[in-house]
Amino acid sequence: MTLGAVERDRKIQDALDRVSMDEPHWTFEAAGLYLEKLYEQAAQTRGYSAANKYDDFYGLIYGLSRVGIYSKDLLAAYSEDEIRLLGREIAPERDELFNYIGLFLLADRYLAKDYDGHVWELPQERFLIIAMTLMQKEPKVRRLELVKEAYWAMSNLYMTVATPTLSNAGKSFGQMSSCFIDTVADSLDGIYQNNWDVARLSKDGGGLGVYYGKVRALGSDIRKFKGNSSGVIPWIRLLNDTAVSVDQLGQRQGAVAVYLDVFHKDIMNGFLDLKTNNGDERRKAHDIFTGVSIPDLFMQKLQETDENGRSVGEWHTFCPHEVKQVMGWKDDQGNLLGLEDFYDEIDRKYFTEKYEEAVNHPLLARKSFRAMDVMARIMVSQLETGTPYMFYRDEVNRGNPNKHLRGIGKTSIYCSNLCSEIAQNMSPTEIIKEYKDEEGNLVTVKKPGDFVVCNLSSINLPRAVQADVLSRLIPIQLRMLDNVIDLNTISVGQAEVTNEKYRAIEYPVA
């Protein structure tokens, strides 16, 4: 590190130390100093003068494509003349719109570097690479115009693309969707299939929501042998280790949220204590997030009181496997259904009916609690760890525009994702058979379930409204999202099938 670099780092820290409610502009002073550092690093790596700030854009694409950092698709889709023309759109002055933390995170996690960690890309080049990637298959007559519009929207910070898109667009690895949700089948194949899928999606930058409500509880039978099931906790611990181990190329650790129904027998048998700091460490999973799926009936039970105002509502928890074996509800295709497969509509309480049938069945094992005691455990866990998230399953399913695909009263959405804002149809993937083909290869045949995919982009609403650009911004932003779906290469086949089937997008504002 040169003396000048040491002095600049000191000035950056001095500026950050002065940031306050009264003097917020110091974050931009620090960002300006950090920009100088980035310009020098990129110039040294690429061999040009830092005084120029930005250099040959075509040379950047050619160089990183040759060594495998960038995908060769860009050079195949665009001619050299087109790339040089687009390079002239770069506006270095827009780098000054960043505050320090925004610029630091962009440089630290998302700008393209070589295999030794040297900076090649600069912020405006990352935005232009994303725009070129998302518009590469547009009709040539309008393609360059659409690239320029997408670059305008991102470089002015009117919007941002999803984190995986920001990180992976234009590169030779990774995918571009934000979050995924899987439903785990109650089988060894289903559990390990999910773990493998979580690892692959996490590697490529996706966050995961995982529904474990169909997996049998602790003490349930396996192949009719009583008391052999270890419940959901050991499998969630395995998922926890996968999330930690697969660290998305060093950019961040994997992020997984596991959901369980409040009527699942394991909810009070370790699930609510997974992240707390007391108890048996062999039944902990500190690195995942937890969520509880709540039916309306549970909230009603919380309001039942005696003459003294004491909460007396009783709540029963069941093993989903035992419910299916003992109760034997079936759908039109003859599939066994459990409590988790029903929800309460406004005009008919399907879940409540099935729940009461289960409560009144003399042969069905259950664990019973005061509903308020369950809620108290949830609140204690939230106080200590920030989780579990709360997912109100009946309301979500009532509002589902695609519930006709499953049938009225039958659950289509069991849980949500890390942020609890996605609600799409879900179903487990099934392994149908395995066989040896004519060449001696082992082939696994899977029936793909609805493996939820979230395609996300965000509007910087205060900035976009102040500039009065929403009418120009939203059409190009939606086109970018639509192209993410068509261009994406998701490593998990059933997720790619679901993505193309529903083409779901999410549009938050910040």
Disulfide bonds with the S-S distance in Angstrom:
none
